[in-house]
Amino acid sequence: MVVALSEWVSDDLYAQLPKYLVVRATVLENGDTVPVIPLRGVEVFAIKKFTSKKEEERNQKLIRNVKLVYPYARLAGEKLLFYNARMVNAKNERERKNLMKKAEEEIKDKYGDELKKLNFSQGKILIKLIHRETKNTSYDLVKDFRGSFVAFFYQSFARIFGYNLKVEYDPDGEDRNIETIVQMIEAGALK
């Protein structure tokens, strides 16, 4: 079906487009022909109406914290893919351990000082977002890369300070607000 675009778009947009566009069409039961033009999906985010000033401030703090730690969680996902690919090509267990040691040193050198500056709630959010990005808990990642004993030690140490490396991300439950913020960041609705 060939459609005259002047019938479908504004004059401003029409001036920028070709005169005709070939599209699929559907014939309705009454004999009318209707053009079928696929459109991209649109994300719609509902902004919650807050009942108190304190609740609004808490939400703004959550947004700030997620915006701060989300890049680190994405980086963790990218690094995991990178090092997993290198681990597959490792010739033996010794080379594998050396790769993991090198990875840990690289991450500590590059991001250690920044990560040490995170406060308690930012750390908890980061642990959850790492699970979101990698599909593995932080505990499982340490266990896979450094072994069960080190993972147990890290978990014990984390528990002393109120963290849990075994926590999982629940986008439909407890972490629904975090998920909404992350989706807004990914969609470009939050900068």
Backbone as a printed PyTorch tensor [residue, N CA C, xyz], in Angstrom:
tensor([[[  0.8520,  -1.1810,   0.0000],
         [  0.0000,   0.0000,   0.0000],
         [  0.8930,   1.2360,   0.0000]],

        [[  0.5690,   2.2050,  -0.7760],
         [  1.2820,   3.4760,  -0.8170],
         [  0.3880,   4.5150,  -0.1540]],

        [[  0.9550,   5.2310,   0.8210],
         [  0.1820,   6.1950,   1.5930],
         [  0.7380,   7.5840,   1.3550]],

        [[ -0.1360,   8.5400,   1.1100],
         [  0.2950,   9.9380,   1.0270],
         [  0.5430,  10.4060,   2.4550]],

        [[  1.7830,  10.7510,   2.7540],
         [  2.1510,  11.0890,   4.1230],
         [  1.4810,  12.3550,   4.6270]],

        [[  1.0580,  13.2170,   3.7280],
         [  0.4300,  14.4660,   4.1560],
         [ -0.8450,  14.1970,   4.9480]],

        [[ -1.4440,  13.0270,   4.7500],
         [ -2.6660,  12.6860,   5.4670],
         [ -2.3810,  12.2550,   6.9040]],

        [[ -1.1150,  11.8800,   7.2180],
         [ -0.8120,  11.2380,   8.5020],
         [  0.0830,  12.0500,   9.4240]],

        [[  0.7810,  13.0390,   8.9130],
         [  1.7350,  13.7660,   9.7390],
         [  1.5120,  15.2640,   9.6500]],

        [[  2.0960,  15.9890,  10.5910],
         [  1.9500,  17.4440,  10.6030],
         [  2.7260,  18.0630,   9.4420]],

        [[  2.4310,  19.3200,   9.1500],
         [  3.0940,  20.0200,   8.0450],
         [  4.5990,  20.1430,   8.2780]],

        [[  5.0060,  20.4060,   9.5210],
         [  6.4380,  20.5460,   9.8220],
         [  7.1840,  19.2520,   9.5440]],

        [[  6.6320,  18.1480,  10.0040],
         [  7.2730,  16.8510,   9.8060],
         [  7.1770,  16.4390,   8.3370]],

        [[  6.0740,  16.7750,   7.7040],
         [  5.8670,  16.4070,   6.3020],
         [  6.9430,  16.9940,   5.4050]],

        [[  7.3900,  18.1990,   5.7240],
         [  8.4070,  18.8610,   4.9060],
         [  9.7390,  18.1060,   4.9500]],

        [[  9.9760,  17.3300,   5.9980],
         [ 11.2460,  16.6180,   6.1610],
         [ 11.2000,  15.1880,   5.6090]],

        [[ 10.0230,  14.6800,   5.2900],
         [  9.8700,  13.2850,   4.8800],
         [  9.6930,  13.1560,   3.3680]],

        [[  9.9460,  11.9440,   2.8420],
         [  9.6590,  11.7150,   1.4160],
         [  8.1530,  11.8230,   1.1760]],

        [[  7.7750,  12.0620,  -0.0640],
         [  6.3580,  12.2870,  -0.3740],
         [  5.5050,  11.0400,  -0.1390]],

        [[  6.0390,   9.8490,  -0.4410],
         [  5.2770,   8.6190,  -0.2610],
         [  6.1250,   7.6020,   0.5070]],

        [[  5.4400,   6.7180,   1.1900],
         [  6.0990,   5.6780,   1.9760],
         [  5.3480,   4.3770,   1.7430]],

        [[  6.0770,   3.3050,   1.4700],
         [  5.4540,   1.9990,   1.2500],
         [  5.3590,   1.2930,   2.6020]],

        [[  4.1370,   0.9100,   2.9770],
         [  3.9120,   0.2260,   4.2570],
         [  2.9660,  -0.9510,   4.0440]],

        [[  2.9600,  -1.8550,   5.0280],
         [  1.9920,  -2.9550,   5.0130],
         [  0.6030,  -2.3900,   5.2890]],

        [[ -0.4090,  -3.1330,   4.8760],
         [ -1.7790,  -2.6840,   5.1130],
         [ -2.6460,  -3.8740,   5.4830]],

        [[ -3.7300,  -3.5720,   6.1730],
         [ -4.6990,  -4.5830,   6.5520],
         [ -6.0620,  -4.1610,   6.0000]],

        [[ -6.7750,  -5.1220,   5.4240],
         [ -8.1120,  -4.8410,   4.9170],
         [ -9.0980,  -5.2580,   5.9980]],

        [[ -9.9360,  -4.3250,   6.4230],
         [-10.9290,  -4.5840,   7.4660],
         [-12.1410,  -5.2960,   6.8710]],

        [[-13.0140,  -5.7880,   7.7540],
         [-14.2090,  -6.5340,   7.3210],
         [-15.1200,  -5.6870,   6.4380]],

        [[-15.1780,  -4.3840,   6.6900],
         [-16.0610,  -3.5310,   5.8970],
         [-15.4290,  -3.0820,   4.5780]],

        [[-14.2090,  -3.5710,   4.2920],
         [-13.5580,  -3.2590,   3.0280],
         [-12.5620,  -2.1160,   3.0930]],

        [[-12.5290,  -1.4040,   4.2020],
         [-11.5530,  -0.3170,   4.3450],
         [-10.1450,  -0.8890,   4.4390]],

        [[ -9.1850,  -0.1560,   3.9090],
         [ -7.7760,  -0.5300,   3.9960],
         [ -7.0900,   0.4090,   4.9710]],

        [[ -6.3870,  -0.1830,   5.9540],
         [ -5.7310,   0.6010,   6.9970],
         [ -4.2370,   0.3120,   6.9690]],

        [[ -3.3980,   1.3490,   6.9230],
         [ -1.9500,   1.1030,   6.9510],
         [ -1.5160,   0.5560,   8.3180]],

        [[ -0.5230,  -0.3330,   8.3000],
         [  0.0200,  -0.9050,   9.5260],
         [  1.4610,  -0.4200,   9.6410]],

        [[  1.7010,   0.4280,  10.6310],
         [  3.0340,   0.9950,  10.8270],
         [  3.5070,   0.6030,  12.2230]],

        [[  4.5570,  -0.2310,  12.2930],
         [  5.0460,  -0.6370,  13.6220],
         [  5.7070,   0.5420,  14.3470]],

        [[  5.4400,   0.6560,  15.6130],
         [  6.0120,   1.7190,  16.4270],
         [  6.8510,   1.0990,  17.5490]],

        [[  7.8650,   1.8330,  17.9840],
         [  8.6770,   1.3680,  19.1070],
         [  7.8460,   1.4320,  20.3830]],

        [[  8.1710,   0.5490,  21.3100],
         [  7.5090,   0.5600,  22.6060],
         [  7.9010,   1.8020,  23.4010]],

        [[  7.0590,   2.1810,  24.3070],
         [  7.3060,   3.3510,  25.1410],
         [  7.2210,   2.9310,  26.6000]],

        [[  8.2320,   3.3100,  27.3710],
         [  8.2180,   3.0410,  28.8060],
         [  7.4310,   4.1510,  29.4910]],

        [[  6.5450,   3.7800,  30.3780],
         [  5.7830,   4.7500,  31.1460],
         [  6.1140,   4.5410,  32.6080]],

        [[  6.5390,   5.5940,  33.2630],
         [  6.8940,   5.5170,  34.6710],
         [  5.9150,   6.3760,  35.4590]],

        [[  5.2890,   5.7530,  36.4360],
         [  4.3600,   6.4890,  37.2780],
         [  5.1440,   7.1330,  38.4160]],

        [[  4.9260,   8.3950,  38.6310],
         [  5.5820,   9.0910,  39.7330],
         [  4.6500,   9.0140,  40.9280]],

        [[  5.1770,   8.4320,  41.9810],
         [  4.3810,   8.2270,  43.1870],
         [  4.0910,   9.5680,  43.8550]],

        [[  2.8870,   9.6990,  44.3280],
         [  2.5180,  10.8990,  45.0690],
         [  2.8360,  10.6270,  46.5400]],

        [[  3.6750,  11.4560,  47.1130],
         [  4.1380,  11.2300,  48.4760],
         [  3.1710,  11.8250,  49.4830]],

        [[  2.9970,  11.1130,  50.5770],
         [  2.0620,  11.5530,  51.6110],
         [  2.7200,  12.4880,  52.6130]],

        [[  4.0640,  12.4750,  52.6570],
         [  4.7540,  13.3500,  53.6050],
         [  6.0660,  13.8380,  53.0060]],

        [[  6.5680,  14.9010,  53.5620],
         [  7.8480,  15.4690,  53.1350],
         [  8.9810,  14.4810,  53.4190]],

        [[  8.8750,  13.7780,  54.5320],
         [  9.9040,  12.8050,  54.9200],
         [  9.9830,  11.6590,  53.9060]],

        [[  8.8340,  11.1980,  53.4450],
         [  8.7840,  10.1280,  52.4460],
         [  9.3980,  10.5920,  51.1230]],

        [[  9.1220,  11.8250,  50.7460],
         [  9.6910,  12.3770,  49.5160],
         [ 11.2120,  12.4990,  49.6340]],

        [[ 11.7070,  12.9390,  50.7810],
         [ 13.1500,  13.0530,  51.0120],
         [ 13.8180,  11.6810,  50.9710]],

        [[ 13.1530,  10.6730,  51.5400],
         [ 13.6780,   9.3050,  51.5210],
         [ 13.7930,   8.7970,  50.0910]],

        [[ 12.7990,   9.1130,  49.2720],
         [ 12.8290,   8.6980,  47.8690],
         [ 13.9450,   9.4220,  47.1050]],

        [[ 14.1280,  10.6960,  47.3520],
         [ 15.2000,  11.4530,  46.6970],
         [ 16.5690,  10.8890,  47.0880]],

        [[ 16.7090,  10.4940,  48.3360],
         [ 17.9630,   9.8930,  48.8070],
         [ 18.1940,   8.5540,  48.1030]],

        [[ 17.1320,   7.7560,  47.9480],
         [ 17.2450,   6.4740,  47.2450],
         [ 17.6660,   6.7040,  45.7940]],

        [[ 17.0720,   7.6900,  45.1410],
         [ 17.4340,   8.0040,  43.7530],
         [ 18.9110,   8.3890,  43.6700]],

        [[ 19.3600,   9.2610,  44.5770],
         [ 20.7800,   9.6640,  44.5950],
         [ 21.6960,   8.4570,  44.7790]],

        [[ 21.3400,   7.5890,  45.7240],
         [ 22.1720,   6.4150,  46.0120],
         [ 22.2220,   5.4470,  44.8390]],

        [[ 21.0870,   5.1920,  44.2150],
         [ 21.0530,   4.2720,  43.0720],
         [ 21.8540,   4.8630,  41.9170]],

        [[ 21.6910,   6.1590,  41.6520],
         [ 22.4490,   6.8010,  40.5710],
         [ 23.9510,   6.7270,  40.8270]],

        [[ 24.3520,   6.7540,  42.0930],
         [ 25.7740,   6.6890,  42.4340],
         [ 26.3520,   5.2890,  42.2500]],

        [[ 25.6200,   4.2480,  42.6920],
         [ 26.1930,   2.8950,  42.6880],
         [ 25.8630,   2.0750,  41.4460]],

        [[ 24.8520,   2.4610,  40.6980],
         [ 24.4740,   1.6710,  39.5210],
         [ 25.6140,   1.5210,  38.5130]],

        [[ 26.3940,   2.5640,  38.2300],
         [ 27.5190,   2.3640,  37.3050],
         [ 28.5150,   1.2960,  37.7830]],

        [[ 28.7280,   1.1970,  39.0810],
         [ 29.6280,   0.1690,  39.6130],
         [ 29.0350,  -1.2290,  39.4070]],

        [[ 27.7270,  -1.3610,  39.5780],
         [ 27.0780,  -2.6600,  39.3660],
         [ 27.1690,  -3.0570,  37.8920]],

        [[ 26.9550,  -2.0990,  37.0020],
         [ 27.0910,  -2.3960,  35.5590],
         [ 28.5180,  -2.7980,  35.2290]],

        [[ 29.4590,  -2.1000,  35.8260],
         [ 30.8720,  -2.4240,  35.6280],
         [ 31.1650,  -3.8390,  36.1200]],

        [[ 30.5740,  -4.2120,  37.2480],
         [ 30.7700,  -5.5690,  37.7730],
         [ 30.2660,  -6.6000,  36.7730]],

        [[ 29.1180,  -6.3390,  36.1660],
         [ 28.5900,  -7.2480,  35.1540],
         [ 29.5040,  -7.3560,  33.9490]],

        [[ 30.0270,  -6.2210,  33.4980],
         [ 30.9380,  -6.2290,  32.3430],
         [ 32.2380,  -6.9430,  32.6690]],

        [[ 32.7830,  -6.6730,  33.8500],
         [ 34.0350,  -7.3200,  34.2650],
         [ 33.8400,  -8.8250,  34.4070]],

        [[ 32.6840,  -9.2300,  34.9200],
         [ 32.4130, -10.6600,  35.0720],
         [ 32.4330, -11.3490,  33.7100]],

        [[ 31.7830, -10.7590,  32.7250],
         [ 31.8010, -11.3290,  31.3700],
         [ 33.2210, -11.3900,  30.8140]],

        [[ 33.9790, -10.3160,  31.0190],
         [ 35.3500, -10.2460,  30.5200],
         [ 36.2230, -11.3290,  31.1560]],

        [[ 36.1650, -11.4260,  32.4770],
         [ 37.0270, -12.4030,  33.1530],
         [ 36.5430, -13.8380,  32.9810]],

        [[ 35.2410, -14.0370,  32.8330],
         [ 34.7430, -15.3890,  32.5460],
         [ 35.2770, -15.8790,  31.2060]],

        [[ 35.3140, -14.9820,  30.2240],
         [ 35.8430, -15.3480,  28.9070],
         [ 37.3260, -15.7070,  29.0010]],

        [[ 38.0600, -14.9690,  29.8130],
         [ 39.4870, -15.2680,  29.9750],
         [ 39.6960, -16.5470,  30.7730]],

        [[ 38.8040, -16.8180,  31.7280],
         [ 38.9230, -18.0290,  32.5650],
         [ 38.7040, -19.2820,  31.7170]],

        [[ 37.8160, -19.2120,  30.7640],
         [ 37.5450, -20.3540,  29.9010],
         [ 38.8090, -20.7550,  29.1450]],

        [[ 39.6070, -19.7700,  28.7870],
         [ 40.8290, -20.0290,  28.0310],
         [ 42.0440, -20.3320,  28.9150]],

        [[ 41.8620, -20.3110,  30.2350],
         [ 42.9860, -20.6110,  31.1400],
         [ 43.3980, -22.0670,  30.9650]],

        [[ 44.7150, -22.2850,  30.9500],
         [ 45.2410, -23.6330,  30.7050],
         [ 45.1380, -24.5390,  31.9140]],

        [[ 45.2630, -23.9460,  33.1080],
         [ 45.2170, -24.7690,  34.3200],
         [ 44.7120, -23.9330,  35.5000]],

        [[ 44.6380, -24.5880,  36.6450],
         [ 44.1230, -23.9360,  37.8490],
         [ 45.0390, -22.7990,  38.3000]],

        [[ 46.3200, -22.9690,  38.1310],
         [ 47.2780, -21.9330,  38.5380],
         [ 47.0720, -20.6470,  37.7270]],

        [[ 46.9110, -20.7910,  36.4280],
         [ 46.6770, -19.6330,  35.5740],
         [ 45.3470, -18.9670,  35.9350]],

        [[ 44.3690, -19.7840,  36.2690],
         [ 43.0500, -19.2820,  36.6620],
         [ 43.1690, -18.4380,  37.9370]],

        [[ 43.9000, -18.9440,  38.9240],
         [ 44.0790, -18.2060,  40.1780],
         [ 44.8480, -16.9100,  39.9490]],

        [[ 45.8420, -16.9580,  39.0860],
         [ 46.5990, -15.7440,  38.7760],
         [ 45.7170, -14.6960,  38.1020]],

        [[ 44.8440, -15.1420,  37.2100],
         [ 43.9040, -14.2260,  36.5570],
         [ 42.9890, -13.5590,  37.5880]],

        [[ 42.4990, -14.3470,  38.5220],
         [ 41.5890, -13.8050,  39.5350],
         [ 42.3070, -12.8300,  40.4580]],

        [[ 43.5300, -13.1530,  40.8200],
         [ 44.3130, -12.2550,  41.6590],
         [ 44.5660, -10.9300,  40.9290]],

        [[ 44.9030, -11.0420,  39.6610],
         [ 45.1500,  -9.8600,  38.8280],
         [ 43.8760,  -9.0160,  38.7180]],

        [[ 42.7430,  -9.6740,  38.5190],
         [ 41.4590,  -8.9740,  38.4090],
         [ 41.1480,  -8.2390,  39.7030]],

        [[ 41.3490,  -8.9040,  40.8310],
         [ 41.0600,  -8.2840,  42.1210],
         [ 41.9650,  -7.0720,  42.3510]],

        [[ 43.2410,  -7.2030,  42.0350],
         [ 44.1780,  -6.0860,  42.1950],
         [ 43.7960,  -4.9170,  41.2890]],

        [[ 43.4160,  -5.2350,  40.0660],
         [ 43.0260,  -4.1840,  39.1160],
         [ 41.8120,  -3.4140,  39.6290]],

        [[ 40.8240,  -4.1450,  40.1070],
         [ 39.6020,  -3.5080,  40.6040],
         [ 39.8960,  -2.6930,  41.8580]],

        [[ 40.7150,  -3.2380,  42.7730],
         [ 41.0740,  -2.4990,  43.9890],
         [ 41.8270,  -1.2240,  43.6520]],

        [[ 42.8000,  -1.3270,  42.7380],
         [ 43.5900,  -0.1540,  42.3740],
         [ 42.7430,   0.9210,  41.7150]],

        [[ 41.8660,   0.5000,  40.8260],
         [ 41.0890,   1.4570,  40.0360],
         [ 39.8830,   2.0270,  40.7960]],

        [[ 39.1890,   1.1780,  41.5800],
         [ 37.9220,   1.5950,  42.1820],
         [ 37.8840,   1.4920,  43.7020]],

        [[ 38.9260,   0.9490,  44.3070],
         [ 38.9270,   0.7140,  45.7470],
         [ 38.6580,   1.9530,  46.5770]],

        [[ 39.3400,   3.0530,  46.2640],
         [ 39.1590,   4.2820,  47.0440],
         [ 37.7370,   4.8130,  46.9220]],

        [[ 37.1620,   4.7450,  45.7190],
         [ 35.7930,   5.2230,  45.5100],
         [ 34.7910,   4.3500,  46.2600]],

        [[ 34.9930,   3.0430,  46.2180],
         [ 34.0560,   2.1310,  46.8740],
         [ 34.1300,   2.2360,  48.3940]],

        [[ 35.2980,   2.5680,  48.9120],
         [ 35.4390,   2.7390,  50.3650],
         [ 34.6420,   3.9390,  50.8610]],

        [[ 34.3680,   4.8890,  49.9980],
         [ 33.6400,   6.1030,  50.3730],
         [ 32.1270,   5.8830,  50.4350]],

        [[ 31.6530,   4.7270,  49.9600],
         [ 30.2120,   4.4710,  49.9730],
         [ 29.7230,   4.3540,  51.4060]],

        [[ 28.5220,   4.8800,  51.6670],
         [ 27.9530,   4.7080,  53.0020],
         [ 27.2060,   3.3780,  53.0830]],

        [[ 26.6480,   3.0900,  54.2360],
         [ 26.0140,   1.8030,  54.5030],
         [ 24.8940,   1.4980,  53.5090]],

        [[ 23.9710,   2.4290,  53.3290],
         [ 22.8290,   2.1560,  52.4370],
         [ 23.2800,   2.0240,  50.9850]],

        [[ 24.2860,   2.7760,  50.5770],
         [ 24.8100,   2.6550,  49.2210],
         [ 25.4440,   1.2840,  49.0170]],

        [[ 26.1410,   0.7830,  50.0340],
         [ 26.7340,  -0.5530,  49.9650],
         [ 25.6830,  -1.6310,  49.8170]],

        [[ 24.5910,  -1.5190,  50.5750],
         [ 23.5130,  -2.5000,  50.4820],
         [ 22.8720,  -2.4800,  49.0890]],

        [[ 22.6770,  -1.2900,  48.5520],
         [ 22.0900,  -1.1630,  47.2130],
         [ 23.0400,  -1.7570,  46.1820]],

        [[ 24.3370,  -1.5050,  46.3250],
         [ 25.3240,  -2.0370,  45.3880],
         [ 25.3080,  -3.5620,  45.3870]],

        [[ 25.2210,  -4.1700,  46.5560],
         [ 25.1890,  -5.6360,  46.6430],
         [ 23.9730,  -6.1730,  45.8870]],

        [[ 22.8350,  -5.5170,  46.0480],
         [ 21.6230,  -5.9480,  45.3390],
         [ 21.7450,  -5.7400,  43.8340]],

        [[ 22.2850,  -4.5900,  43.4300],
         [ 22.4080,  -4.3070,  42.0010],
         [ 23.4390,  -5.2080,  41.3240]],

        [[ 24.4520,  -5.6270,  42.0530],
         [ 25.4090,  -6.5940,  41.4950],
         [ 24.6800,  -7.8890,  41.1810]],

        [[ 23.7810,  -8.3100,  42.0740],
         [ 22.9850,  -9.5120,  41.7980],
         [ 22.1110,  -9.2880,  40.5680]],

        [[ 21.5420,  -8.0950,  40.4360],
         [ 20.7020,  -7.7870,  39.2700],
         [ 21.4980,  -7.8850,  37.9730]],

        [[ 22.7060,  -7.3430,  37.9680],
         [ 23.5090,  -7.2860,  36.7520],
         [ 24.1790,  -8.6090,  36.4030]],

        [[ 24.5810,  -9.3800,  37.4120],
         [ 25.3610, -10.5950,  37.1560],
         [ 24.5470, -11.8730,  37.2810]],

        [[ 23.3580, -11.7800,  37.8590],
         [ 22.5170, -12.9570,  38.1460],
         [ 23.1870, -13.8860,  39.1700]],

        [[ 24.1540, -13.3620,  39.9120],
         [ 24.8310, -14.0860,  40.9830],
         [ 24.8930, -13.1790,  42.2110]],

        [[ 24.7390, -13.7640,  43.3930],
         [ 24.9280, -12.9640,  44.6000],
         [ 26.4050, -12.6450,  44.7400]],

        [[ 26.7020, -11.6270,  45.5120],
         [ 28.1070, -11.2660,  45.7410],
         [ 28.8490, -12.4230,  46.3900]],

        [[ 28.1660, -13.1360,  47.2750],
         [ 28.7690, -14.3000,  47.9280],
         [ 29.1580, -15.3530,  46.8780]],

        [[ 28.2510, -15.6400,  45.9590],
         [ 28.5300, -16.6370,  44.9150],
         [ 29.6910, -16.2120,  44.0270]],

        [[ 29.7840, -14.9200,  43.7390],
         [ 30.8880, -14.4280,  42.9120],
         [ 32.2260, -14.6270,  43.6240]],

        [[ 32.2650, -14.2740,  44.9030],
         [ 33.5080, -14.4620,  45.6680],
         [ 33.8300, -15.9480,  45.7540]],

        [[ 32.8190, -16.7630,  45.9950],
         [ 33.0260, -18.2080,  46.1010],
         [ 33.5810, -18.7850,  44.7950]],

        [[ 33.0040, -18.3620,  43.6700],
         [ 33.4550, -18.8700,  42.3650],
         [ 34.8770, -18.4340,  42.0340]],

        [[ 35.2000, -17.1950,  42.3760],
         [ 36.4990, -16.6630,  41.9710],
         [ 37.5950, -16.8470,  43.0090]],

        [[ 37.2400, -16.8740,  44.2860],
         [ 38.2690, -16.9500,  45.3140],
         [ 38.1800, -18.1940,  46.1870]],

        [[ 37.0770, -18.9190,  46.0970],
         [ 36.9400, -20.1510,  46.8570],
         [ 35.9760, -20.0140,  48.0240]],

        [[ 35.5620, -21.1620,  48.5570],
         [ 34.5590, -21.2090,  49.6260],
         [ 35.0510, -20.5780,  50.9220]],

        [[ 36.3070, -20.8270,  51.2670],
         [ 36.8220, -20.2960,  52.5240],
         [ 36.8320, -18.7680,  52.5150]],

        [[ 37.3320, -18.1800,  51.4410],
         [ 37.3850, -16.7160,  51.3390],
         [ 35.9670, -16.1480,  51.3280]],

        [[ 35.0490, -16.8010,  50.6250],
         [ 33.6570, -16.3480,  50.5810],
         [ 33.0460, -16.3860,  51.9780]],

        [[ 33.3050, -17.4590,  52.7240],
         [ 32.8070, -17.5800,  54.1000],
         [ 33.3770, -16.4530,  54.9600]],

        [[ 34.6760, -16.1980,  54.8160],
         [ 35.3300, -15.1380,  55.5830],
         [ 34.7230, -13.7730,  55.2490]],

        [[ 34.5710, -13.4740,  53.9670],
         [ 33.9910, -12.1970,  53.5540],
         [ 32.5600, -12.0460,  54.0630]],

        [[ 31.7890, -13.1310,  53.9830],
         [ 30.4050, -13.0860,  54.4500],
         [ 30.3570, -12.8360,  55.9540]],

        [[ 31.2080, -13.5170,  56.6940],
         [ 31.2470, -13.3320,  58.1460],
         [ 31.6220, -11.8960,  58.4920]],

        [[ 32.6180, -11.3790,  57.8180],
         [ 33.0720, -10.0100,  58.0500],
         [ 31.9620,  -9.0190,  57.6730]],

        [[ 31.2920,  -9.2520,  56.5600],
         [ 30.2100,  -8.3720,  56.1110],
         [ 29.0630,  -8.3750,  57.1140]],

        [[ 28.7470,  -9.5410,  57.6600],
         [ 27.6340,  -9.6550,  58.6180],
         [ 27.9130,  -8.8420,  59.8810]],

        [[ 29.1730,  -8.7580,  60.2790],
         [ 29.5370,  -7.9590,  61.4540],
         [ 29.1270,  -6.5090,  61.2370]],

        [[ 29.2530,  -6.0260,  60.0220],
         [ 28.9290,  -4.6360,  59.7020],
         [ 27.5080,  -4.4510,  59.1750]],

        [[ 26.6870,  -5.5020,  59.2260],
         [ 25.2840,  -5.3760,  58.8480],
         [ 24.9670,  -5.6630,  57.3950]],

        [[ 25.9330,  -6.1520,  56.6390],
         [ 25.6990,  -6.5090,  55.2430],
         [ 25.4500,  -8.0000,  55.1290]],

        [[ 24.8600,  -8.3940,  54.0050],
         [ 24.6670,  -9.8050,  53.7090],
         [ 25.0050, -10.0110,  52.2380]],

        [[ 26.1110, -10.6860,  51.9730],
         [ 26.5460, -10.9010,  50.5970],
         [ 25.6690, -11.9080,  49.8590]],

        [[ 24.8080, -12.6080,  50.5860],
         [ 23.9350, -13.6080,  49.9690],
         [ 22.5760, -13.0340,  49.5790]],

        [[ 22.3650, -11.7530,  49.8250],
         [ 21.0700, -11.1490,  49.5310],
         [ 20.8260, -11.1540,  48.0190]],

        [[ 19.5680, -11.4050,  47.6450],
         [ 19.1820, -11.4380,  46.2370],
         [ 18.3190, -10.2270,  45.9120]],

        [[ 18.3610,  -9.8370,  44.6750],
         [ 17.5970,  -8.6970,  44.1840],
         [ 16.1830,  -9.1500,  43.8650]],

        [[ 15.1900,  -8.4350,  44.3710],
         [ 13.7890,  -8.7850,  44.1560],
         [ 13.0690,  -7.6070,  43.4890]],

        [[ 13.0950,  -7.5340,  42.1410],
         [ 12.5290,  -6.3660,  41.4510],
         [ 11.0180,  -6.2440,  41.5700]],

        [[ 10.3320,  -7.3190,  41.9030],
         [  8.8750,  -7.2630,  42.0010],
         [  8.3940,  -7.1150,  43.4420]],

        [[  9.2970,  -7.1560,  44.3740],
         [  8.9250,  -7.0810,  45.7820],
         [  9.6320,  -5.9380,  46.4890]],

        [[ 10.5280,  -6.3240,  47.3750],
         [ 11.2340,  -5.3760,  48.2370],
         [ 12.0110,  -4.3070,  47.4560]],

        [[ 12.5250,  -4.6700,  46.2940],
         [ 13.3790,  -3.7600,  45.5300],
         [ 12.6600,  -3.1110,  44.3480]],

        [[ 11.3490,  -3.0360,  44.4170],
         [ 10.5500,  -2.4730,  43.3220],
         [ 10.9300,  -1.0160,  43.0370]],

        [[ 11.1540,  -0.2220,  44.0850],
         [ 11.5250,   1.1870,  43.8730],
         [ 12.8920,   1.3090,  43.2160]],

        [[ 13.8320,   0.4710,  43.6290],
         [ 15.1590,   0.4810,  43.0240],
         [ 15.0550,   0.1050,  41.5520]],

        [[ 14.2560,  -0.9040,  41.2410],
         [ 14.0880,  -1.3390,  39.8540],
         [ 13.5070,  -0.2210,  38.9940]],

        [[ 12.5340,   0.4960,  39.5220],
         [ 11.9440,   1.6140,  38.7770],
         [ 12.9920,   2.6870,  38.4950]],

        [[ 13.8110,   2.9950,  39.4890],
         [ 14.8630,   4.0010,  39.3130],
         [ 15.8650,   3.5350,  38.2580]],

        [[ 16.2680,   2.2570,  38.3150],
         [ 17.2210,   1.7230,  37.3470],
         [ 16.6380,   1.7790,  35.9370]],

        [[ 15.3800,   1.4030,  35.7900],
         [ 14.7410,   1.4650,  34.4700],
         [ 14.6710,   2.8880,  33.9560]],

        [[ 14.4350,   3.8330,  34.8330],
         [ 14.3950,   5.2350,  34.4280],
         [ 15.7860,   5.7070,  33.9960]],

        [[ 16.8170,   5.2490,  34.7000],
         [ 18.1930,   5.5970,  34.3130],
         [ 18.4950,   5.0130,  32.9280]],

        [[ 18.1490,   3.7440,  32.7410],
         [ 18.4110,   3.0760,  31.4600],
         [ 17.6400,   3.7180,  30.3140]],

        [[ 16.4420,   4.2210,  30.5940],
         [ 15.6180,   4.8470,  29.5580],
         [ 16.0130,   6.3050,  29.2990]],

        [[ 16.9090,   6.8240,  30.1340],
         [ 17.3400,   8.2080,  29.9830],
         [ 16.4070,   9.2030,  30.6410]],

        [[ 15.4680,   8.7080,  31.4470],
         [ 14.5160,   9.5960,  32.1270],
         [ 15.1470,  10.2400,  33.3610]],

        [[ 16.2030,   9.6360,  33.8950],
         [ 16.9670,  10.1880,  35.0180],
         [ 18.4150,  10.3340,  34.5890]],

        [[ 18.9650,  11.4600,  34.8150],
         [ 20.3810,  11.6780,  34.4600],
         [ 21.2170,  11.7120,  35.7010]]])
